[in-house]
Amino acid sequence: MASEPVKGPASYFPSIEKKYGKPIAEWQQIVRVRLPAKHMELVAMLKDEHGMGHGHANAVVAHTLTEKG
């Protein structure tokens, strides 16, 4: 049985890890340390402080906030 392709924010994870050199767990921890904060504040932090592109930053934040519930 073929596995389903990864969808949503997690589909960006391999390219994020390759481009920025850290595992997703590390990026998620960076986001969690800043909680509580608004989604776009967290995206801006990843972009401004870590040089992440908007789509990648948004994917990390969205996935992290979804996990947190």
N, CA and C of each residue as an Amber inpcrd file, in Angstrom:
protein
   207
   0.8410000  -1.1700000   0.0000000   0.0000000   0.0000000   0.0000000
   0.8890000   1.2370000   0.0000000   0.6570000   2.1400000  -0.9080000
   1.4640000   3.3590000  -1.0190000   1.0800000   4.3310000   0.0830000
   2.0820000   5.0130000   0.6190000   1.7860000   5.9870000   1.6700000
   1.3020000   7.2860000   1.0370000   0.4610000   7.9780000   1.7630000
  -0.0750000   9.2520000   1.2930000   1.0320000  10.3050000   1.2880000
   1.0430000  11.1840000   0.2890000   2.0410000  12.2580000   0.3010000
   1.7700000  13.2160000   1.4650000   2.8360000  13.7780000   1.9890000
   2.7030000  14.7340000   3.0950000   2.0420000  15.9910000   2.5570000
   1.0620000  16.4900000   3.2860000   0.3290000  17.6830000   2.8700000
   0.4380000  18.7500000   3.9480000   0.0180000  19.9380000   3.6110000
  -0.0190000  21.0370000   4.5570000   1.3700000  21.5330000   4.9270000
   1.4760000  22.2020000   6.0780000   2.7500000  22.7990000   6.4820000
   3.9150000  21.8110000   6.5250000   3.6410000  20.5770000   6.9120000
   4.7160000  19.5850000   7.0390000   5.3740000  19.2790000   5.6990000
   4.7030000  19.5730000   4.6000000   5.3010000  19.3140000   3.2860000
   6.5320000  20.1870000   3.0390000   6.6480000  21.2750000   3.7760000
   7.7990000  22.1760000   3.6580000   9.0040000  21.7230000   4.4820000
   8.7970000  20.8130000   5.4110000   9.8460000  20.5020000   6.3850000
  11.1660000  20.0380000   5.7870000  11.1770000  19.1480000   4.8150000
  12.4870000  18.7370000   4.2660000  13.2800000  19.9140000   3.6850000
  12.6050000  20.8060000   2.9700000  13.3250000  21.9390000   2.3880000
  13.7420000  22.9490000   3.4610000  12.9510000  23.0890000   4.5190000
  13.3200000  23.9910000   5.6170000  14.5830000  23.4760000   6.2990000
  14.6000000  22.1890000   6.6100000  15.7760000  21.6080000   7.2650000
  17.0250000  21.7490000   6.3880000  16.8650000  21.5000000   5.1070000
  18.0090000  21.5930000   4.1890000  18.5000000  23.0370000   4.0530000
  17.5840000  23.9660000   3.8730000  17.9650000  25.3620000   3.6190000
  18.5150000  26.0690000   4.8510000  17.9380000  25.8040000   6.0210000
  18.3090000  26.5660000   7.2240000  19.1620000  25.7760000   8.2110000
  19.4070000  24.4980000   7.9290000  20.3870000  23.7190000   8.6760000
  20.0310000  23.2820000  10.0870000  18.7550000  23.3360000  10.4300000
  18.3130000  22.8730000  11.7510000  17.1280000  21.9360000  11.5660000
  17.0040000  20.9460000  12.4530000  15.8190000  20.0890000  12.3730000
  14.5550000  20.8640000  12.7680000  13.4310000  20.4080000  12.2760000
  12.1570000  21.0800000  12.5560000  11.9020000  21.1790000  14.0560000
  12.2860000  20.1680000  14.8170000  12.0830000  20.2070000  16.2700000
  12.7580000  21.4340000  16.8860000  13.9230000  21.7950000  16.3740000
  14.6170000  22.9880000  16.8830000  13.8640000  24.2600000  16.5260000
  13.3720000  24.3430000  15.2960000  12.5900000  25.5190000  14.8970000
  11.3150000  25.6250000  15.7250000  10.6920000  24.4870000  15.9870000
   9.4740000  24.5160000  16.7960000   9.7680000  24.9790000  18.2200000
  10.9000000  24.5850000  18.7600000  11.2630000  25.0290000  20.1030000
  11.4920000  26.5330000  20.1290000  12.1010000  27.0700000  19.0890000
  12.2990000  28.5260000  18.9870000  10.9480000  29.2290000  19.0200000
   9.9650000  28.6750000  18.3330000   8.6190000  29.2520000  18.3310000
   7.9790000  29.1170000  19.7050000   8.0610000  27.9380000  20.3090000
   7.4160000  27.7100000  21.6130000   7.9400000  28.6400000  22.7010000
   9.2210000  28.9550000  22.6480000   9.8200000  29.8420000  23.6500000
   9.1520000  31.2210000  23.6330000   8.6530000  31.6230000  22.4680000
   8.0400000  32.9520000  22.3120000   6.5460000  32.9730000  22.6280000
   5.9690000  31.8310000  22.9430000   4.5430000  31.7990000  23.2610000
   4.2920000  32.3820000  24.6380000   3.1770000  33.0340000  24.8720000
   2.1190000  33.2670000  23.9090000   2.4540000  34.4720000  23.0170000
   2.2760000  34.3170000  21.7680000   2.4400000  35.3930000  20.7910000
   1.4950000  35.0770000  19.6360000   1.1710000  36.0760000  18.8780000
   0.2780000  35.8810000  17.7370000   1.0310000  35.2170000  16.5900000
   0.2750000  34.5300000  15.7730000   0.8310000  33.7960000  14.6410000
   1.7880000  34.6680000  13.8160000   1.3170000  35.8270000  13.3920000
   2.1410000  36.6670000  12.5150000   3.3370000  37.2740000  13.2470000
   3.2430000  37.4590000  14.5480000   4.4130000  37.9050000  15.3180000
   5.4930000  36.8230000  15.2890000   5.0820000  35.5820000  15.3990000
   6.0310000  34.4650000  15.3610000   6.6490000  34.3150000  13.9760000
   5.8360000  34.4820000  12.9420000   6.3500000  34.4340000  11.5720000
   7.3860000  35.5420000  11.3770000   7.0570000  36.7490000  11.8090000
   7.9810000  37.8780000  11.6700000   9.2860000  37.6220000  12.4200000
   9.2060000  37.0140000  13.5970000  10.4050000  36.7060000  14.3760000
  11.3150000  35.7510000  13.6060000  10.7430000  34.6930000  13.0340000
  11.5590000  33.7390000  12.2780000  12.1860000  34.4100000  11.0610000
  11.4500000  35.2960000  10.4190000  11.9670000  36.0000000   9.2520000
  13.0640000  36.9890000   9.6520000  12.7910000  37.8080000  10.6530000
  13.7080000  38.8850000  11.0430000  14.9530000  38.3810000  11.7600000
  14.7730000  37.4420000  12.6690000  15.8910000  37.0000000  13.5090000
  16.6440000  35.8030000  12.9420000  16.0170000  35.0710000  12.0260000
  16.6400000  33.8370000  11.5390000  16.7400000  33.7780000  10.0100000
  16.2670000  34.8210000   9.3250000  16.3920000  34.8930000   7.8820000
  15.5400000  33.9000000   7.1140000  14.4880000  33.4180000   7.7370000
  13.6260000  32.4330000   7.0970000  12.6710000  33.1410000   6.1470000
  12.3610000  32.5120000   5.0290000  11.3840000  33.0480000   4.0990000
   9.9830000  32.9690000   4.6850000   9.0810000  33.7710000   4.1320000
   7.7310000  33.8610000   4.6860000   6.9940000  32.5180000   4.6700000
   7.0210000  31.8210000   3.5500000   6.3070000  30.5430000   3.4590000
   6.8380000  29.5100000   4.4310000   8.1430000  29.4430000   4.5590000
   8.7520000  28.4930000   5.4910000   8.4220000  28.8670000   6.9330000
   8.5420000  30.1420000   7.2650000   8.2250000  30.5890000   8.6230000
   6.7610000  30.3080000   8.9540000   5.8870000  30.5990000   8.0260000
   4.4640000  30.3670000   8.2340000   4.1730000  28.8840000   8.4510000
   4.8350000  28.0210000   7.7030000   4.6300000  26.5730000   7.8490000
   5.0590000  26.0870000   9.2290000   6.2190000  26.5430000   9.6970000
   6.7090000  26.1360000  11.0260000   5.7470000  26.6060000  12.1140000
   5.3450000  27.8650000  12.0400000   4.4470000  28.4220000  13.0600000
   3.0960000  27.7150000  13.0230000   2.5200000  27.5580000  11.8470000
   1.1940000  26.9220000  11.7390000   1.2280000  25.5120000  12.3080000
   2.2430000  24.7480000  11.9550000   2.3330000  23.3660000  12.4360000
   2.5470000  23.3290000  13.9550000   3.3830000  24.2010000  14.4520000
   3.6620000  24.2390000  15.8930000   2.4270000  24.6210000  16.6830000
   1.7000000  25.6260000  16.2250000   0.4930000  26.0640000  16.9350000
  -0.6000000  25.0100000  16.8530000  -0.6940000  24.2940000  15.7560000
  -1.6840000  23.2310000  15.6210000  -1.3990000  22.0910000  16.5860000
  -0.1210000  21.7500000  16.7260000   0.2690000  20.6930000  17.6730000
  -0.0670000  21.0800000  19.0890000   0.1740000  22.3560000  19.4230000
  -0.0470000  22.8430000  20.7800000  -1.5230000  22.8070000  21.1490000
  -2.3790000  22.9780000  20.1450000  -3.8100000  22.9480000  20.3970000
  -4.2600000  24.2730000  20.8520000
